[in-house]
Amino acid sequence: MTITKADLRDRVRELAEEAFHRKLISGYGDGADSNEYQLVCQGKPKHFPLAKARSFLRNLIKQAD
């Protein structure tokens, strides 16, 4: 099954919301480029490609469990 960019962005947004509510990140949002997502970690905004953002957030949430 192929995942579309819109589906990937939606999944990243869901993971970012969960990480934010768990206080694992302090902010999140769409990046300037449609292929990236911004996460605020340790007070610093970082821009990730969508797939990398999904992987980063999954690992962050998994480590917190």
RADA-V575630 format. One record per helix or strand of 2 or more residues. SS is the DSSP state (~ for helix, > for strand). FROM is the first residue (numbers start at 0). TO is the last residue. If there is no record, write none. Layout:
SS&FROM&TO ; SS&FROM&TO
//
This chain:
~&4&20 ; >&26&29 ; >&35&40 ; >&43&48 ; ~&49&63
//
